[in-house]
Amino acid sequence: MLCEDHDAVRVVTLNRPARRNAIDLELRVVLAEVLEAAMADTGVRAIVLTGSGGSFCSGGDISTMRRQPPEETRPRAQAAQRVIRAIWNGPKPVVAAVEGYAFGAGTALAIACDRVVAASDATFSTTFTGVGLAGDMGIFASLPARVGPTVARQLMLLPRRLPAEDALRLGLADTVTEPGTAFEGALEDARRIAEGPPLALAGIKAMFAAWPAPPAEVLEREVELQASLFDTADFAEGIAAFRERRPAVFSGE
């Protein structure tokens, strides 16, 4: 893993270029720790997740896999889910910058993020069944949430390679950039997000993390969230900035 701060944006880079950033047990443990630390760091307001060597993530590292009983496999799977919990449950928005391949767990990792910026020559694929697996890292929640359950089912049953433009059309990606510029686009987006009100952004993340939910429950949670935000320094600053016709400077208080 590589970590670098760009003002209030923490850039987290998967750094196994020889394996196209395939995820082994060590990487998933360290990635979870790095994301959890970024979520807890008051100086960080947004996170960019990317990969080195021209690829985002080629999936699980098959070279480290073998047949084994569930009691041996479960810790590996739980370590992967810890990464996704860090993204979903943390208060900071995460932007994925996808170059090259996002296969299997790589696709799941990317679409678990709050925004996906993909280079036009990037490729997505849900390749789990190719090795006799079904999928993890939250893909059975994030994929139907992004593309709908009908399309998600077909992508899982009949995996195919999706160019970035197809991923954008289906909803796997949120925007497409020129080749080699996904990171710059993601960093720019993350910087814009980082200028926003941290408490409100955390609330938005929490609302979507709880989706789907019964409509009546959503209404009640909206009331509680808005009521809590009305009593913040950021709300007062936003109102003052609006009246004074200047950009707001949010403190997260």
Rosetta silent file (secondary structure, phi, psi, omega in degrees, C-alpha in Angstrom):
SEQUENCE: MLCEDHDAVRVVTLNRPARRNAIDLELRVVLAEVLEAAMADTGVRAIVLTGSGGSFCSGGDISTMRRQPPEETRPRAQAAQRVIRAIWNGPKPVVAAVEGYAFGAGTALAIACDRVVAASDATFSTTFTGVGLAGDMGIFASLPARVGPTVARQLMLLPRRLPAEDALRLGLADTVTEPGTAFEGALEDARRIAEGPPLALAGIKAMFAAWPAPPAEVLEREVELQASLFDTADFAEGIAAFRERRPAVFSGE
SCORE:     score description
SCORE:     0.000 S_00000001
   1 L     0.000  141.840  171.228    0.000    0.000    0.000 S_00000001
   2 E  -119.480  139.849  178.492    1.038    3.566   -0.697 S_00000001
   3 E  -130.432  136.488  179.293   -0.530    6.527    1.110 S_00000001
   4 E  -150.905  135.331  179.599   -0.124   10.194    0.277 S_00000001
   5 E   -96.401  131.682  172.066   -2.057   13.255    1.379 S_00000001
   6 E  -115.515   93.236 -172.537   -3.095   15.943   -1.088 S_00000001
   7 L    55.804 -120.430 -176.813   -4.376   18.637    1.246 S_00000001
   8 L   -91.482    9.702 -179.950   -7.505   17.081    2.828 S_00000001
   9 E  -107.624  125.086  175.191   -7.576   14.143    0.387 S_00000001
  10 E   -97.077  123.959  178.145   -5.801   10.908    1.247 S_00000001
  11 E   -96.893  121.521  179.863   -4.695    8.884   -1.772 S_00000001
  12 E  -113.123  121.145 -174.196   -4.528    5.142   -1.102 S_00000001
  13 E  -118.723  123.521  170.312   -2.795    3.099   -3.808 S_00000001
  14 E   -68.086  128.485 -169.326   -2.787   -0.669   -4.185 S_00000001
  15 L  -128.583   62.477  171.074    0.859   -1.362   -4.952 S_00000001
  16 L  -127.159   63.384 -172.377    1.368   -4.850   -6.370 S_00000001
  17 H   -59.679  -31.282  179.658    1.939   -3.906  -10.015 S_00000001
  18 H   -64.942  -24.190  178.030    3.574   -7.229  -10.896 S_00000001
  19 H  -108.180   16.298 -175.237    0.271   -8.903   -9.969 S_00000001
  20 L    51.446   38.532  176.108   -1.874   -6.101  -11.384 S_00000001
  21 L    60.002   33.863  174.488   -2.709   -5.304   -7.767 S_00000001
  22 L   -61.509  146.809 -172.416   -4.366   -8.659   -7.113 S_00000001
  23 E   -94.686  112.521  171.031   -5.646   -8.927   -3.553 S_00000001
  24 L  -100.854 -178.036 -176.117   -3.945  -11.435   -1.273 S_00000001
  25 H   -63.151  -42.513 -178.251   -4.607  -11.806    2.444 S_00000001
  26 H   -62.232  -43.812 -177.994   -1.890   -9.357    3.482 S_00000001
  27 H   -62.628  -43.081 -177.494   -3.131   -6.643    1.133 S_00000001
  28 H   -66.959  -34.124  177.212   -6.724   -6.877    2.313 S_00000001
  29 H   -67.377  -46.919 -178.651   -5.659   -6.646    5.968 S_00000001
  30 H   -66.846  -39.930  179.118   -3.406   -3.654    5.345 S_00000001
  31 H   -61.015  -42.998  177.574   -5.987   -1.972    3.102 S_00000001
  32 H   -61.176  -44.177 -179.651   -8.628   -2.244    5.809 S_00000001
  33 H   -63.116  -41.844 -179.198   -6.231   -0.774    8.371 S_00000001
  34 H   -65.754  -43.460  179.486   -5.286    2.100    6.061 S_00000001
  35 H   -66.198  -41.852  178.305   -8.909    2.926    5.261 S_00000001
  36 H   -62.034  -39.856  178.445   -9.928    2.764    8.912 S_00000001
  37 H   -65.443  -41.033  178.575   -7.071    5.100    9.823 S_00000001
  38 H   -64.648  -39.510  179.475   -8.075    7.561    7.097 S_00000001
  39 H   -65.045  -30.073 -177.776  -11.687    7.495    8.270 S_00000001
  40 H   -89.709  -11.286 -176.195  -10.548    8.310   11.816 S_00000001
  41 L   -81.984  116.927 -176.816   -8.097   11.062   10.814 S_00000001
  42 L   -67.806  -17.453  177.955   -9.693   14.471   11.374 S_00000001
  43 L   -82.479   -9.292 -178.774   -7.381   16.007    8.759 S_00000001
  44 L  -102.049  130.667  179.786   -8.796   13.765    6.024 S_00000001
  45 L  -117.997  -15.225  176.249  -12.092   14.697    4.390 S_00000001
  46 E  -156.008  159.637 -175.783  -12.117   12.452    1.317 S_00000001
  47 E  -130.196  137.512  169.778  -10.219    9.418    0.032 S_00000001
  48 E  -109.503  129.070  178.095   -9.068    8.389   -3.441 S_00000001
  49 E  -113.132  123.535 -176.681   -8.521    4.663   -3.961 S_00000001
  50 E  -145.493 -177.275  179.680   -6.450    3.648   -6.962 S_00000001
  51 E  -129.886  155.814 -179.709   -3.905    1.117   -8.208 S_00000001
  52 L   -92.602  163.841  172.945   -0.306    1.316   -9.411 S_00000001
  53 L    72.494   20.228  175.177    1.172    0.184  -12.694 S_00000001
  54 L    86.399    4.803  175.871   -1.772    1.058  -14.927 S_00000001
  55 L  -131.089  147.300  175.484   -4.332   -1.282  -13.359 S_00000001
  56 L   -76.722  -66.132  179.582   -6.846   -0.803  -10.576 S_00000001
  57 E  -167.172  125.342 -176.599   -7.153   -4.390   -9.327 S_00000001
  58 L   -85.947    6.240  177.742   -7.229   -7.689  -11.207 S_00000001
  59 L   109.262 -162.098  176.136   -9.207   -9.431   -8.436 S_00000001
  60 E   -68.532  147.918 -179.088   -8.205  -11.978   -5.829 S_00000001
  61 L   -79.515  100.175 -175.464   -4.684  -13.348   -6.068 S_00000001
  62 H   -63.731  -27.276 -179.594   -5.343  -16.840   -7.442 S_00000001
  63 H   -64.276  -18.450 -179.759   -1.741  -17.866   -6.793 S_00000001
  64 H  -101.432    4.864 -176.004   -2.514  -17.759   -3.055 S_00000001
  65 L  -100.987  147.233  173.778   -5.751  -19.758   -3.300 S_00000001
  66 L  -155.792  163.582  175.429   -6.273  -23.492   -2.768 S_00000001
  67 L   -65.640  133.309  179.291   -9.079  -25.814   -1.779 S_00000001
  68 L  -158.972  158.099 -177.665   -9.573  -25.669    1.971 S_00000001
  69 L   -69.693  158.357 -176.440  -12.348  -26.176    4.522 S_00000001
  70 H   -54.753  -37.152 -177.245  -14.667  -23.280    5.471 S_00000001
  71 H   -64.965  -23.073  176.727  -13.075  -22.775    8.871 S_00000001
  72 H   -87.897  -30.414 -177.292   -9.790  -21.953    7.130 S_00000001
  73 H   -80.383  -32.371 -172.726  -11.347  -19.809    4.418 S_00000001
  74 H   -54.206  -43.993  178.991  -13.635  -17.753    6.636 S_00000001
  75 H   -60.038  -36.095  178.317  -10.881  -15.450    8.056 S_00000001
  76 H   -64.126  -45.700  179.527   -9.777  -14.613    4.511 S_00000001
  77 H   -65.635  -39.634  179.821  -13.335  -13.754    3.500 S_00000001
  78 H   -66.213  -34.241  177.197  -13.914  -11.762    6.668 S_00000001
  79 H   -64.604  -37.860  176.740  -10.747   -9.760    6.011 S_00000001
  80 H   -65.237  -42.052 -179.252  -12.123   -8.819    2.597 S_00000001
  81 H   -67.862  -28.128  177.145  -15.436   -7.759    4.112 S_00000001
  82 H   -61.568  -36.967  176.693  -13.589   -5.607    6.651 S_00000001
  83 H   -59.849  -47.190 -177.179  -12.323   -3.502    3.743 S_00000001
  84 H   -67.982  -38.911  176.789  -15.855   -2.931    2.488 S_00000001
  85 H   -61.001  -37.929  178.370  -17.168   -2.139    5.967 S_00000001
  86 H   -61.888  -40.351  178.959  -14.458    0.503    6.303 S_00000001
  87 H   -69.904  -48.162 -174.283  -15.660    2.136    3.076 S_00000001
  88 H   -72.481  -41.005 -173.339  -19.384    1.851    3.797 S_00000001
  89 H   -89.933  -13.950 -179.765  -19.390    2.641    7.507 S_00000001
  90 L   -76.215  154.659 -176.200  -16.734    5.348    7.493 S_00000001
  91 L   -82.171   -9.775 -175.098  -17.765    9.021    7.363 S_00000001
  92 L   -97.268  131.706  175.426  -15.427   10.059    4.526 S_00000001
  93 L   -62.939  142.808 -179.154  -16.477    9.733    0.858 S_00000001
  94 E  -119.201  127.927  179.421  -14.258    7.393   -1.188 S_00000001
  95 E  -111.301  123.457  176.949  -13.592    7.946   -4.898 S_00000001
  96 E   -89.985  132.884  174.843  -12.234    5.048   -6.966 S_00000001
  97 E  -109.849  108.515 -171.194   -9.862    5.884   -9.822 S_00000001
  98 E  -107.215  112.992  169.035   -9.972    2.950  -12.238 S_00000001
  99 L  -113.791  151.703  174.823   -7.331    2.453  -14.909 S_00000001
 100 L    62.972 -129.126 -172.454   -6.802   -0.836  -16.730 S_00000001
 101 E   -93.930  137.671  166.185   -8.449   -3.862  -15.158 S_00000001
 102 E  -131.170   87.691 -174.378  -11.078   -4.025  -12.436 S_00000001
 103 E  -110.096  145.576  174.425  -11.876   -7.741  -12.412 S_00000001
 104 L    53.299 -117.977  178.771  -13.730   -9.828   -9.834 S_00000001
 105 H   -60.856  -23.814  176.424  -12.900   -8.413   -6.417 S_00000001
 106 H   -66.555  -42.630  174.115  -11.493   -5.379   -8.241 S_00000001
 107 H   -63.405  -45.603 -179.884  -14.925   -4.561   -9.622 S_00000001
 108 H   -59.700  -41.528  179.979  -16.486   -5.195   -6.209 S_00000001
 109 H   -65.338  -43.798 -178.601  -13.936   -2.904   -4.543 S_00000001
 110 H   -63.205  -48.373 -173.991  -14.464   -0.112   -7.053 S_00000001
 111 H   -78.700   -7.438  170.564  -18.253   -0.106   -6.928 S_00000001
 112 L   -73.906  -17.215 -178.848  -18.233   -0.218   -3.117 S_00000001
 113 L   -77.035  166.123 -176.171  -16.858    3.322   -3.306 S_00000001
 114 L   -78.184  -22.907  177.709  -19.035    6.419   -3.346 S_00000001
 115 E  -148.411  141.773  179.640  -17.873    7.489   -6.793 S_00000001
 116 E  -121.783  116.461  175.528  -16.154    5.628   -9.628 S_00000001
 117 E  -106.764  119.321 -175.302  -13.989    7.525  -12.107 S_00000001
 118 E  -119.766  138.526  171.289  -12.865    5.264  -14.957 S_00000001
 119 E   -70.519  151.680 -174.958  -10.451    5.836  -17.808 S_00000001
 120 L   -64.243  -19.929  177.799  -11.999    5.189  -21.203 S_00000001
 121 L  -100.928   13.743  175.098   -9.716    2.175  -21.727 S_00000001
 122 L   -75.933  157.511 -179.536  -10.564    0.584  -18.356 S_00000001
 123 E  -135.012  132.140  178.005  -12.328   -2.776  -18.254 S_00000001
 124 E  -111.430  147.500  173.753  -14.724   -4.163  -15.635 S_00000001
 125 E  -163.744  139.256  177.458  -15.783   -7.791  -15.175 S_00000001
 126 L   -95.186   78.756 -166.742  -17.397   -9.902  -12.455 S_00000001
 127 L   -86.900   14.313 -172.134  -15.143  -12.898  -13.034 S_00000001
 128 H   -57.394  -43.129 -174.874  -15.873  -14.869   -9.840 S_00000001
 129 H   -66.858  -17.659  178.731  -17.561  -17.855  -11.504 S_00000001
 130 H   -62.091  -24.977  177.238  -14.492  -18.424  -13.662 S_00000001
 131 H  -114.648   20.166  174.719  -12.796  -19.978  -10.634 S_00000001
 132 L    80.625   18.963  179.923  -15.921  -21.578   -9.198 S_00000001
 133 L  -112.633  167.389 -176.714  -16.798  -18.789   -6.755 S_00000001
 134 L  -101.197  -38.627 -178.560  -19.907  -16.627   -6.373 S_00000001
 135 L   134.271  150.567  178.673  -18.572  -13.248   -5.235 S_00000001
 136 L  -152.600 -156.227 -176.872  -17.834  -11.221   -2.120 S_00000001
 137 L    55.525   37.873  172.706  -16.608   -7.785   -1.016 S_00000001
 138 L    78.186    9.401 -172.199  -20.182   -6.544   -0.927 S_00000001
 139 H   -65.599  -25.967  179.918  -20.923   -7.158   -4.586 S_00000001
 140 H   -79.051   -5.078  170.561  -24.379   -8.586   -3.872 S_00000001
 141 H  -105.551  -48.824 -173.209  -25.324   -5.245   -2.310 S_00000001
 142 H   -72.958  -36.417 -178.343  -23.361   -2.704   -4.336 S_00000001
 143 H   -66.901  -52.215  176.835  -23.935   -4.192   -7.797 S_00000001
 144 H   -63.890  -29.565  177.681  -27.770   -4.311   -7.654 S_00000001
 145 H   -65.864  -32.313 -178.188  -27.761   -0.899   -5.966 S_00000001
 146 H   -86.908  -40.963 -171.102  -25.853    0.517   -8.933 S_00000001
 147 H  -115.427   -6.005 -175.854  -27.324   -1.307  -11.916 S_00000001
 148 L    93.257  151.104 -174.973  -30.566   -2.819  -10.590 S_00000001
 149 H   -65.461  -33.796 -178.378  -31.171   -6.435   -9.558 S_00000001
 150 H   -65.501  -49.567  179.334  -32.070   -7.692  -13.042 S_00000001
 151 H   -66.945  -39.760  179.686  -28.876   -6.460  -14.696 S_00000001
 152 H   -59.013  -43.452  179.703  -26.796   -7.438  -11.665 S_00000001
 153 H   -59.224  -43.933 -178.194  -28.062  -11.016  -11.858 S_00000001
 154 H   -68.728  -37.480  177.899  -27.092  -11.280  -15.523 S_00000001
 155 H   -65.246  -31.740  179.068  -23.652   -9.766  -14.952 S_00000001
 156 H   -80.280  -38.855 -178.316  -22.997  -12.348  -12.231 S_00000001
 157 H   -75.717  -36.043 -177.246  -24.415  -15.336  -14.113 S_00000001
 158 L  -126.487   72.975 -176.411  -22.872  -14.434  -17.471 S_00000001
 159 L   -60.449  138.536  174.994  -19.702  -12.448  -16.737 S_00000001
 160 L  -144.560  160.303  179.527  -18.366  -10.422  -19.617 S_00000001
 161 L   -80.758  125.294 -177.493  -15.755   -7.762  -20.060 S_00000001
 162 E  -109.018  114.915  171.643  -17.315   -4.316  -19.953 S_00000001
 163 E   -62.072  160.766 -174.703  -15.460   -1.394  -21.521 S_00000001
 164 H   -55.909  -39.841 -178.793  -15.634    1.815  -19.531 S_00000001
 165 H   -64.900  -37.377  175.240  -18.354    3.325  -21.716 S_00000001
 166 H   -67.745  -39.398  177.283  -20.570    0.270  -21.154 S_00000001
 167 H   -61.865  -39.234  177.542  -19.820    0.449  -17.432 S_00000001
 168 H   -65.176  -44.215 -179.124  -20.876    4.100  -17.478 S_00000001
 169 H   -62.670  -38.769 -178.510  -24.089    3.319  -19.345 S_00000001
 170 H   -79.434  -24.498 -177.983  -25.016    0.568  -16.891 S_00000001
 171 L   108.680    3.445  175.879  -24.071    2.564  -13.796 S_00000001
 172 L   -69.738  -33.891  176.692  -20.893    0.745  -12.723 S_00000001
 173 L  -115.289  154.070 -178.804  -18.914    3.925  -13.370 S_00000001
 174 L  -101.879  -23.650  175.700  -20.001    7.502  -12.686 S_00000001
 175 E  -158.791  156.927 -179.068  -17.791    9.279  -15.184 S_00000001
 176 E  -124.265  135.432 -179.669  -15.221    8.405  -17.851 S_00000001
 177 E  -115.078  175.422  173.540  -11.972   10.257  -18.507 S_00000001
 178 L   -65.997  154.239  178.495   -9.285   10.111  -21.141 S_00000001
 179 L   -53.787  137.185  177.564   -6.806    7.203  -20.840 S_00000001
 180 L    79.750    4.067 -176.450   -4.278    7.740  -18.090 S_00000001
 181 L  -121.085   11.812 -179.524   -6.240   10.540  -16.420 S_00000001
 182 H   -62.100  -40.079 -179.594   -8.623    8.674  -14.091 S_00000001
 183 H   -63.530  -46.345 -179.820   -6.500    9.512  -11.062 S_00000001
 184 H   -60.535  -41.066  178.090   -6.392   13.222  -11.869 S_00000001
 185 H   -65.248  -41.278  179.522  -10.160   13.216  -12.379 S_00000001
 186 H   -66.587  -40.846  179.734  -10.768   11.338   -9.149 S_00000001
 187 H   -64.474  -41.392  177.534   -8.451   13.634   -7.197 S_00000001
 188 H   -61.563  -44.806  178.542  -10.218   16.714   -8.548 S_00000001
 189 H   -62.777  -42.790 -178.980  -13.601   15.253   -7.586 S_00000001
 190 H   -64.520  -37.425  177.911  -12.321   14.291   -4.132 S_00000001
 191 H   -64.552  -40.314  177.216  -10.982   17.799   -3.560 S_00000001
 192 H   -63.996  -42.580  177.950  -14.378   19.249   -4.436 S_00000001
 193 H   -62.130  -41.243 -176.809  -16.057   16.809   -2.073 S_00000001
 194 H   -63.663  -20.001  177.163  -13.542   17.667    0.655 S_00000001
 195 L   -78.500  -10.870 -177.225  -14.684   21.298    0.503 S_00000001
 196 L   -79.795  176.009 -179.087  -18.172   20.209    1.566 S_00000001
 197 L   -75.332  114.958 -174.321  -19.604   19.973    5.084 S_00000001
 198 H   -57.258  -40.628 -178.042  -18.099   16.859    6.714 S_00000001
 199 H   -67.403  -39.980  177.749  -21.042   16.137    9.016 S_00000001
 200 H   -67.500  -40.456  178.237  -23.547   16.359    6.182 S_00000001
 201 H   -63.442  -41.083  176.937  -21.382   14.181    3.944 S_00000001
 202 H   -62.733  -39.001  177.255  -21.113   11.598    6.711 S_00000001
 203 H   -64.417  -41.041  177.387  -24.894   11.704    7.064 S_00000001
 204 H   -60.863  -45.452  178.563  -25.371   11.186    3.335 S_00000001
 205 H   -59.705  -43.862 -178.684  -23.069    8.163    3.448 S_00000001
 206 H   -64.385  -38.439  179.242  -24.950    6.722    6.413 S_00000001
 207 H   -63.686  -44.821 -179.252  -28.311    7.172    4.688 S_00000001
 208 H   -73.250  -29.160  177.327  -27.171    5.341    1.579 S_00000001
 209 H   -65.514  -27.537 -179.851  -25.419    2.647    3.626 S_00000001
 210 L   -89.575   -0.257 -179.601  -28.815    1.844    5.177 S_00000001
 211 L   -83.266  143.067   -0.551  -30.554    1.631    1.774 S_00000001
 212 L   -80.638  151.345  178.063  -32.836   -0.059    0.882 S_00000001
 213 L  -144.407  157.741  177.956  -35.108    0.643    3.816 S_00000001
 214 L   -56.838  138.177 -177.258  -38.880    1.023    4.263 S_00000001
 215 H   -53.073  -40.745 -179.765  -39.980    4.473    3.051 S_00000001
 216 H   -63.123  -37.236  178.064  -41.471    5.399    6.420 S_00000001
 217 H   -67.433  -38.784  177.583  -38.177    4.569    8.107 S_00000001
 218 H   -59.864  -44.594  179.777  -36.290    6.688    5.579 S_00000001
 219 H   -58.872  -43.297 -179.672  -38.528    9.659    6.369 S_00000001
 220 H   -66.462  -41.041  179.884  -37.843    9.327   10.081 S_00000001
 221 H   -67.696  -34.553  175.510  -34.099    8.993    9.580 S_00000001
 222 H   -62.336  -43.166  178.803  -34.130   12.072    7.341 S_00000001
 223 H   -58.498  -48.483 -177.627  -35.835   14.064   10.099 S_00000001
 224 H   -63.806  -40.580 -179.248  -33.253   13.009   12.669 S_00000001
 225 H   -66.201  -49.427 -178.663  -30.343   13.731   10.346 S_00000001
 226 H   -63.007  -40.652 -179.793  -31.582   17.159    9.269 S_00000001
 227 H   -61.876  -40.286  179.475  -32.486   18.123   12.815 S_00000001
 228 H   -68.071  -35.694 -177.923  -28.991   17.249   14.033 S_00000001
 229 H   -74.085  -28.180  177.379  -27.358   19.204   11.188 S_00000001
 230 H   -61.753  -25.171 -177.665  -29.393   22.336   11.886 S_00000001
 231 L  -101.924   47.676  179.830  -27.563   22.550   15.220 S_00000001
 232 L  -129.726  155.472  175.547  -24.028   22.681   13.781 S_00000001
 233 H   -64.568  -32.274  179.344  -21.458   25.376   13.143 S_00000001
 234 H   -64.616  -38.741  177.320  -21.293   24.210    9.522 S_00000001
 235 H   -63.651  -45.154  178.387  -24.981   24.968    9.014 S_00000001
 236 H   -60.819  -41.160  178.313  -24.501   28.445   10.493 S_00000001
 237 H   -65.103  -41.359  179.057  -21.456   28.962    8.264 S_00000001
 238 H   -61.910  -42.349  178.191  -23.368   27.807    5.189 S_00000001
 239 H   -65.486  -44.313  179.720  -26.192   30.254    5.867 S_00000001
 240 H   -62.584  -43.337  179.865  -23.754   33.100    6.555 S_00000001
 241 H   -63.785  -38.526  178.341  -21.785   32.353    3.378 S_00000001
 242 H   -62.363  -45.941 -178.346  -24.981   32.292    1.331 S_00000001
 243 H   -68.164  -32.927 -179.065  -26.065   35.663    2.683 S_00000001
 244 H   -91.283    2.056  177.565  -22.614   37.159    2.210 S_00000001
 245 L    54.013   53.025  178.245  -22.282   35.677   -1.288 S_00000001
 246 L  -139.348  160.847  176.194  -18.982   33.922   -0.578 S_00000001
 247 L   -66.095  139.861  177.770  -17.800   30.318   -0.545 S_00000001
 248 L   -76.418  146.795  175.358  -18.508   28.529    2.726 S_00000001
 249 L  -118.181  102.686 -173.905  -15.584   27.257    4.790 S_00000001
 250 L   -89.853  142.672 -176.495  -16.779   24.187    6.672 S_00000001
 251 L  -109.560  -12.226 -175.495  -15.072   22.960    9.821 S_00000001
 252 L    79.631   23.874 -179.555  -16.915   19.717   10.553 S_00000001
 253 L  -123.362    0.000    0.000  -18.349   21.144   13.756 S_00000001
